[in-house]
Amino acid sequence: MTYAAELMNRARKRAAYRRTVRELGALDRNTRLDLDIYEGDIPRIAQKAVYGA
């Protein structure tokens, strides 16, 4: 992979991470709790969803 392609890939993943954090954070508290998502876990969940294990 070229350097430019790698930068683009990283930028896309970072945007997906930020979008996931924003969307999970926008859920109301009861919905998050129904899904067993606690506010402090949102960054970790988003990271795993975008970047993998």
Secondary structure in CASP SS format (residue, H / E / C, confidence):
PFRMAT SS
TARGET T0000
AUTHOR 0000-0000-0000
METHOD secondary structure of the structure
MODEL  1
M C 1.00
T C 1.00
Y H 1.00
A H 1.00
A H 1.00
E H 1.00
L H 1.00
M H 1.00
N H 1.00
R H 1.00
A H 1.00
R H 1.00
K H 1.00
R H 1.00
A H 1.00
A H 1.00
Y H 1.00
R H 1.00
R H 1.00
T H 1.00
V H 1.00
R H 1.00
E H 1.00
L H 1.00
G H 1.00
A H 1.00
L C 1.00
D C 1.00
R H 1.00
N H 1.00
T H 1.00
R H 1.00
L H 1.00
D H 1.00
L C 1.00
D C 1.00
I C 1.00
Y C 1.00
E H 1.00
G H 1.00
D H 1.00
I H 1.00
P H 1.00
R H 1.00
I H 1.00
A H 1.00
Q H 1.00
K H 1.00
A H 1.00
V H 1.00
Y H 1.00
G C 1.00
A C 1.00
END
